[in-house]
Amino acid sequence: MASASAVLAMLLLFLPWMVNAIDVDVNSTESVKKAASIVAHDMVRYYKGNESGQIPGLLPKPYYWWEAGAMFGALISYRFYTGDSTYDAITMQAMQFQIGPFGDYMPPEQTSSMGNDDQAFWGMAALAAAETNFPNPPNPKDPSWLALAQAVFNEQVGRWDTRSCNGGIHWQVPEINAGYNLKNTISNGCLFNIAARLARYTGDDHYAEWAVKIWDWLARIGLIDESFHVFDNAEAMKLNCTELDRNRWTYNAGTLLMGASTMFNYTNGDALWRNRTAGLLSTITTDFFPTDIMREGCEDIGTCNVDQRSFKAYLSRWMAVTTQMAPFTFTKIHSLLQSSAKAAAAQCTGGASGTTCGIKWRTDGKWDGTDGVGQSMSALEVLLGTLVKETRPPVTSNTGGNSASNPTAGHNSSDAQTQTYIPPATRGSKIGAWFLTAVIVVMAVWTTWFLISNSWEEKTTAVPSKEKMKEKEPMVLDLKGKRSSQLVGGDSSSRKSVAVLPPISNEETTMPKDVEKGEAIQGKVQ
């Protein structure tokens, strides 16, 4: 029988879980804010960029640059919904440090591996800062939050490539990157999201026109089907987007829902955008809320990677704002967010703190043993989403927004051209290229040998001595007036019939006095 001390030790071991588990009443604003504060704290503990010797804005491995931008977007949401400014300083520092030399979220350290979606997540964080009146950058010479989002938009529409699939932007920015051959939904969907929101904030139809163009392209190639299912990507370089990767992810559907509902709002309730918003919400409910609790498909088979563990955060974020852009969605969305938030908080019982969140929420309050930025961010955003009825809608330039506009922001954005498409090489062109390369190499080797070898030179080409150079040898012509190859000298039999002309004296080479410099002699040139 176990001793009393052993039992007590076991109880103490599990006491942190029993004491610190997050208990939330989703109908209580203060309860939700308290729970969100705990989760936000747990999320930020992964970030070291504000520490001495670290780089502001970067998360440690295994997290990629884009997810750091998404995390600061979550902290901007956290401030907006709760009023807690605890993380303003690190957010400001990171968002400013990563803008790059052209104010476009293309820092040189990241450009070699840059994806259009990577840049977009930082751009959307900046746009959220403008929409929620997050404090403006302290230096008025620095780009505004709105200008940063405009720079991302301008550069990405400059990458619109009509040579394959008749439109769309590629997943990757550098052509040499793996994945450049794909045109994916998240890259184009985030551009659609940004375009719609810029149209609403600025009132400029230019952005709305691009939003329509991007949606139409996604629908035309089938990444949005007739039932509003949203698929992941299409191969562009070889298959011209004729085959699709039909995997469905929460964030792909979420970014389109955000854009469509914003267009509904911008167009004052246009029936077309209402239908699209409602259609997306219907399929999102079916695909990702099978028991009214949000799930990612990879959860069921345990294959979610680091990136995918954060996807539910973005669907939660964009569903919440959708209720403000398209109020007819509120009842359905708010119910789904509440049930998901309650389940998410219940399973945040892991780690030494007893509040670490996992990825699976349909576990009856049991932590799944995973932890990370993505898991914490997802739980945070779904909790914040339940507070949407307590907050004002995103501002615009006409409703209190104070972020300065710069429609030409970005690197070479004023004359941005659509990206040049280089088709893949055919087998014949590859053979031709190899043959041409071989010919060039052979010619280069022969030329090098020719220049360094003296085997082709005759001994008579030796440089004469100074004494011989002073002597003027007679010119030897044959009887037809052509120069003879024979030298003067030797016996008459060797010379045969030649005419020897005396050297021309200096006097004979004097220009006639009647011909001045620069004048042509008439009759010489016909």
C-alpha positions in Angstrom: 0.0 0.0 0.0 1.4 3.4 -1.0 2.5 5.6 1.9 0.8 8.8 2.7 3.9 10.8 1.6 3.9 9.1 -1.8 0.3 9.9 -2.4 0.9 13.5 -1.4 3.9 13.7 -3.7 1.7 12.5 -6.6 -1.0 15.1 -5.8 1.6 17.9 -5.7 2.9 16.7 -9.1 -0.5 17.2 -10.7 -1.5 20.2 -8.6 -0.4 22.8 -11.2 -2.7 21.2 -13.8 -5.6 21.3 -11.3 -5.0 24.9 -10.2 -3.9 26.6 -13.4 -6.2 25.0 -16.0 -8.0 27.7 -18.0 -11.6 27.9 -17.0 -13.6 30.3 -19.1 -17.2 31.5 -19.3 -17.6 32.4 -23.0 -20.5 34.6 -22.1 -18.5 36.8 -19.7 -16.3 39.5 -21.2 -14.0 39.6 -18.2 -13.6 35.8 -18.1 -12.7 35.7 -21.8 -10.2 38.6 -21.4 -8.6 36.8 -18.4 -8.3 33.6 -20.4 -6.9 35.5 -23.4 -4.3 37.1 -21.2 -3.0 33.7 -20.0 -2.8 32.3 -23.5 -1.1 35.5 -24.9 1.5 35.3 -22.2 2.2 31.6 -23.0 2.5 32.5 -26.7 4.9 35.3 -26.2 7.3 33.2 -24.1 8.4 31.5 -27.4 9.6 34.9 -28.7 13.1 36.0 -28.0 13.5 38.8 -30.5 13.3 41.5 -27.9 16.2 40.1 -25.9 19.8 41.4 -26.1 21.7 39.9 -29.1 18.5 38.7 -30.8 16.8 40.0 -34.0 13.5 41.8 -33.5 10.7 40.2 -35.3 12.1 36.7 -35.6 10.9 33.6 -33.9 13.5 30.8 -33.1 13.6 27.7 -35.2 11.6 25.8 -36.3 9.3 28.8 -37.0 9.5 30.6 -40.3 9.5 34.4 -40.8 5.9 34.5 -41.9 4.6 33.0 -38.7 6.2 35.8 -36.7 4.3 38.3 -38.7 1.1 36.3 -38.1 1.9 36.3 -34.3 2.3 40.0 -34.2 -1.0 40.3 -36.1 -2.5 38.2 -33.2 -1.0 40.6 -30.6 -2.6 43.6 -32.5 -5.9 41.7 -32.3 -5.3 41.1 -28.6 -4.8 44.8 -27.9 -7.8 45.7 -29.9 -10.2 43.3 -28.2 -8.9 43.5 -24.6 -7.4 47.0 -24.4 -4.3 45.5 -22.8 -1.2 47.3 -24.2 1.3 44.9 -22.5 2.8 43.8 -25.8 2.7 47.1 -27.7 6.4 47.7 -27.4 7.6 44.4 -28.7 5.0 44.6 -31.5 6.1 48.0 -32.6 9.7 47.1 -32.5 9.3 43.9 -34.6 6.9 45.5 -37.1 9.3 48.3 -37.7 12.5 46.3 -37.8 11.2 43.9 -40.5 9.9 46.5 -43.0 13.1 46.3 -45.2 14.8 49.2 -47.0 11.9 49.9 -49.3 9.1 49.8 -46.7 7.5 46.7 -48.1 8.2 43.8 -45.8 10.9 42.5 -48.0 14.0 42.6 -45.7 17.2 41.5 -47.5 17.7 38.6 -45.0 14.4 37.0 -46.1 14.1 37.8 -49.8 15.9 34.7 -51.1 13.3 32.4 -49.5 10.3 34.8 -49.8 6.9 33.6 -50.6 4.1 36.0 -51.6 2.1 34.6 -48.7 5.0 35.3 -46.3 5.1 39.0 -47.3 1.3 39.1 -47.2 1.0 38.0 -43.6 3.2 40.9 -42.5 1.3 43.2 -44.8 -2.0 42.0 -43.2 -0.7 42.6 -39.7 0.2 46.2 -40.8 -3.3 46.6 -42.3 -4.8 45.4 -39.0 -2.8 48.0 -37.2 -4.3 50.7 -39.4 -7.8 49.3 -39.1 -7.6 49.2 -35.3 -5.7 52.5 -34.7 -2.7 50.7 -33.2 -0.2 53.5 -32.3 1.4 55.0 -35.3 5.2 54.5 -35.9 7.0 57.0 -33.6 9.1 58.4 -36.4 6.9 60.4 -38.9 9.4 59.6 -41.6 8.8 55.9 -41.3 6.0 54.4 -43.5 2.6 54.3 -42.0 0.8 51.0 -41.3 -1.5 51.7 -44.3 1.4 52.5 -46.6 3.1 49.3 -45.7 0.0 47.3 -46.7 -0.2 49.4 -49.9 3.4 48.6 -50.7 2.7 44.9 -50.3 -0.3 45.2 -52.6 1.5 47.2 -55.2 4.4 44.8 -55.5 2.2 41.7 -55.6 -0.1 42.9 -58.3 3.2 43.7 -60.2 3.9 39.9 -60.1 0.5 39.0 -61.7 1.5 36.5 -64.4 -0.7 36.0 -67.3 1.7 33.7 -69.2 0.5 30.7 -67.3 -3.0 30.0 -66.2 -4.0 33.4 -67.7 -3.3 35.1 -64.4 -2.6 34.7 -60.7 0.6 35.1 -58.7 3.0 32.4 -57.9 3.6 30.9 -54.4 7.2 31.9 -54.3 8.7 35.3 -55.3 12.2 34.1 -56.6 11.8 32.0 -59.8 14.6 29.6 -58.6 12.7 28.6 -55.4 11.0 25.3 -55.1 7.3 25.9 -55.3 7.6 28.7 -57.8 5.8 26.4 -60.2 2.7 26.6 -58.0 -0.1 29.2 -58.0 -1.7 28.7 -54.6 -4.8 29.9 -52.9 -3.2 31.4 -49.8 -1.0 33.7 -51.9 -3.8 34.8 -54.2 -6.3 34.7 -51.3 -4.2 37.0 -49.1 -3.8 39.5 -52.0 -7.6 39.3 -52.4 -8.0 39.9 -48.7 -5.7 42.9 -48.7 -7.3 44.4 -51.9 -10.8 44.3 -50.4 -9.7 45.8 -47.1 -7.7 48.6 -48.8 -10.8 49.4 -50.9 -12.9 49.7 -47.8 -10.3 51.7 -45.9 -9.4 54.2 -48.6 -12.6 54.2 -50.7 -10.5 53.7 -53.9 -12.1 51.5 -56.5 -8.7 50.5 -57.9 -8.3 48.0 -55.0 -11.9 46.7 -55.4 -11.3 46.1 -59.1 -8.3 43.9 -58.2 -10.3 42.1 -55.6 -12.9 41.2 -58.3 -10.1 40.1 -60.7 -8.5 37.8 -58.2 -11.7 36.2 -57.2 -12.7 35.6 -60.8 -9.4 34.0 -61.5 -9.5 31.7 -58.5 -13.0 30.6 -59.5 -12.1 30.2 -63.2 -9.3 27.7 -62.6 -11.4 25.9 -60.0 -9.6 26.8 -56.7 -13.1 27.9 -55.6 -15.7 25.5 -56.9 -19.4 26.0 -57.6 -20.2 24.8 -54.0 -17.6 27.2 -52.5 -15.2 24.5 -51.5 -11.7 26.0 -51.5 -8.7 24.0 -52.7 -5.0 24.5 -52.1 -3.0 25.1 -55.3 -2.5 24.4 -59.0 0.6 23.5 -60.9 1.2 26.4 -63.3 4.5 25.8 -65.2 3.9 22.4 -66.7 0.1 21.8 -66.4 -1.1 25.4 -66.8 -3.4 25.0 -63.7 -5.4 22.1 -65.3 -4.9 19.9 -62.2 -5.5 20.9 -58.7 -4.3 19.9 -55.2 -7.7 19.4 -53.6 -6.6 19.6 -50.0 -8.7 21.9 -47.9 -7.3 24.1 -45.2 -8.9 26.4 -42.7 -6.8 29.5 -43.6 -7.5 29.3 -47.3 -11.2 29.4 -46.8 -10.8 32.0 -44.1 -8.9 34.5 -46.1 -11.5 34.3 -48.9 -14.3 34.7 -46.4 -12.7 37.8 -45.0 -12.3 39.3 -48.5 -15.7 38.4 -49.7 -17.5 39.8 -46.6 -15.4 43.0 -46.9 -16.5 43.3 -50.5 -20.1 42.8 -49.4 -19.6 45.7 -47.0 -17.8 47.9 -49.5 -20.5 47.4 -52.1 -23.3 48.3 -49.6 -24.7 44.8 -49.6 -24.3 43.7 -53.2 -26.3 40.4 -53.7 -23.3 38.8 -55.5 -21.0 39.2 -52.6 -23.7 38.2 -50.1 -24.1 35.0 -52.0 -20.4 34.4 -52.0 -20.0 35.1 -48.3 -22.9 32.9 -47.4 -21.6 30.1 -49.7 -18.2 30.2 -48.1 -19.6 30.2 -44.6 -21.7 27.2 -45.4 -18.8 25.0 -46.7 -16.6 26.2 -43.8 -19.2 25.0 -41.4 -19.4 21.6 -43.0 -15.7 21.2 -43.7 -14.1 22.5 -40.4 -16.9 22.3 -37.7 -18.2 18.8 -37.9 -19.2 18.9 -34.2 -19.5 22.7 -33.9 -15.8 22.7 -32.7 -13.2 23.9 -35.2 -10.7 21.3 -36.5 -7.9 21.1 -39.1 -8.0 18.0 -41.3 -4.4 17.0 -40.4 -5.3 16.7 -36.7 -7.2 13.5 -37.2 -4.2 11.7 -38.6 -1.5 13.5 -36.6 0.4 15.0 -39.6 0.1 18.7 -38.9 3.4 20.4 -39.4 4.6 23.6 -37.6 2.9 25.9 -40.1 -0.4 24.0 -40.1 -0.7 24.1 -36.3 -1.4 27.8 -36.6 -4.0 27.8 -39.4 -7.0 27.8 -37.1 -5.9 31.1 -35.7 -6.5 32.9 -39.0 -9.9 31.3 -39.7 -10.9 32.4 -36.2 -9.6 35.9 -36.7 -11.3 36.4 -40.1 -14.6 34.7 -39.0 -14.9 37.2 -36.2 -14.4 40.3 -38.4 -16.8 38.8 -41.0 -19.6 39.2 -38.5 -18.9 43.0 -38.6 -18.5 43.2 -42.4 -21.6 41.1 -43.1 -23.9 41.2 -40.0 -26.2 38.5 -41.4 -23.4 36.0 -40.5 -23.2 36.9 -36.9 -25.5 34.4 -35.3 -24.0 31.4 -37.0 -20.4 32.5 -36.6 -20.6 33.6 -33.0 -22.1 30.3 -32.0 -19.3 28.4 -33.7 -16.6 30.6 -32.1 -18.1 30.2 -28.7 -18.3 26.4 -28.8 -14.8 26.3 -30.2 -13.3 28.8 -27.7 -14.8 26.8 -24.7 -13.3 23.6 -26.1 -9.9 25.2 -26.8 -9.6 26.7 -23.4 -10.6 23.4 -21.7 -7.6 21.5 -23.2 -5.0 24.2 -22.3 -3.8 22.2 -19.4 -0.3 21.1 -20.4 3.2 22.0 -19.5 4.7 23.1 -16.3 2.3 26.1 -16.1 -0.7 23.8 -16.5 -2.0 26.3 -19.2 -0.2 25.1 -22.3 -2.5 24.6 -25.3 -2.4 21.8 -27.8 -3.7 21.6 -31.4 -6.7 19.3 -30.9 -9.8 20.9 -29.3 -12.2 18.0 -29.6 -10.6 16.0 -26.7 -13.0 16.6 -23.8 -10.6 18.8 -22.1 -7.5 16.7 -22.4 -4.2 18.2 -23.6 -2.9 16.4 -26.7 0.8 16.7 -25.6 1.8 19.3 -28.3 2.7 22.9 -27.7 4.0 25.9 -29.7 3.3 29.3 -31.1 0.7 28.0 -33.5 -1.3 26.1 -30.8 -1.3 29.2 -28.5 -2.1 31.6 -31.3 -5.1 29.5 -32.4 -6.5 29.3 -28.9 -5.9 33.0 -28.4 -7.7 34.1 -31.6 -10.7 31.9 -31.1 -11.1 33.3 -27.5 -10.8 36.9 -28.8 -13.4 36.2 -31.5 -16.1 35.7 -28.9 -15.6 39.4 -27.9 -16.4 40.7 -31.4 -19.8 41.9 -30.3 -18.2 44.1 -27.7 -15.9 45.9 -30.2 -16.3 48.4 -33.0 -15.8 47.4 -36.6 -12.4 48.1 -38.3 -12.1 51.8 -39.0 -11.6 53.5 -42.4 -10.2 56.8 -43.4 -13.8 58.2 -43.1 -14.6 56.6 -39.7 -11.6 57.6 -37.5 -8.7 55.9 -39.2 -5.5 58.0 -38.9 -3.0 56.0 -40.9 -1.6 58.0 -43.8 -2.1 56.7 -47.3 0.6 56.3 -49.9 -0.9 54.8 -53.1 2.5 54.5 -54.8 4.3 52.8 -51.8 6.7 50.0 -52.5 9.7 49.3 -54.6 9.2 50.4 -58.2 5.5 50.1 -57.7 4.5 53.1 -59.8 5.6 51.3 -63.0 5.2 47.7 -61.9 4.9 45.3 -64.8 3.3 41.9 -64.8 5.9 39.2 -64.3 7.6 37.7 -67.3 7.0 34.0 -67.7 9.7 31.8 -69.0 8.3 28.5 -70.2 10.0 25.3 -69.2 12.7 24.0 -71.6 11.7 21.2 -74.0 13.8 18.1 -74.6 14.8 19.5 -78.1 15.8 22.9 -76.7 17.9 21.2 -74.0 19.8 19.1 -76.6 20.4 22.2 -78.7 21.7 24.1 -75.7 24.1 21.3 -74.9 25.4 21.2 -78.5 25.9 24.9 -78.6 27.7 24.8 -75.3 30.0 22.1 -76.6 30.8 24.1 -79.7 31.6 27.3 -77.7 33.9 25.3 -75.3 35.8 23.8 -78.3 36.2 27.2 -79.9 37.4 28.7 -76.7 40.0 26.0 -76.2 41.3 26.3 -79.8 41.5 30.1 -79.5 43.5 29.9 -76.3 46.0 27.5 -77.9 46.2 29.6 -81.0 47.0 32.8 -79.0 49.7 31.2 -76.8 51.4 29.0 -79.4 54.1 30.2 -81.9 54.1 27.1 -84.1 52.2 29.0 -86.8 54.7 31.8 -87.0 57.6 31.9 -89.5 61.1 32.7 -88.5 61.1 35.7 -90.8 58.7 37.5 -88.6 61.4 38.2 -86.0 61.8 41.8 -85.1 64.7 43.3 -87.2 67.5 45.2 -85.5 67.6 48.9 -85.3 70.3 49.1 -88.0 68.2 47.1 -90.5 65.1 49.1 -89.7 67.0 52.2 -90.9 67.6 50.7 -94.3 65.0 51.2 -96.9 64.7 48.1 -99.0 63.4 48.4 -102.6 59.9 47.2 -103.3 59.9 44.2 -105.7 57.0 43.9 -108.2 56.5 41.4 -110.9 55.8 42.4 -114.4 52.1 42.6 -113.8 52.6 45.1 -111.1 52.0 42.7 -108.2 54.3 42.5 -105.3 56.7 39.6 -105.6 57.4 37.2 -102.7 61.1 37.2 -103.7 63.6 39.4 -102.1 66.1 41.5 -104.0 69.4 39.8 -104.2 70.8 36.5 -105.3 71.5 35.5 -108.9 69.4 36.5 -111.9 68.0 33.1 -112.4 66.4 33.1 -109.0 64.9 36.5 -109.6 63.5 35.8 -113.0 61.7 38.8 -114.5 61.1 41.4 -111.8 61.0 45.1 -111.8 62.8 46.9 -109.0 61.4 50.2 -107.9 63.6 52.6 -106.0 62.5 53.7 -102.5 60.1 56.7 -102.4 61.9 59.8 -101.2 60.4 62.1 -98.7 60.1 64.8 -101.3 57.8 62.7 -103.4 55.4 62.2 -100.5 54.8 65.9 -100.0 51.2 67.1 -100.4 50.6 69.4 -103.3 50.4 73.0 -102.2 47.1 73.5 -103.9 45.4 70.9 -101.7 44.7 72.2 -98.3 44.0 70.0 -95.3 40.5 68.6 -95.3 39.8 69.2 -99.0 39.1 66.4 -101.4 40.9 66.1 -104.6 38.3 66.4 -107.3 38.0 63.5 -109.7 39.6 60.9 -107.4 36.4 59.8 -105.9 33.6 59.0 -108.2 
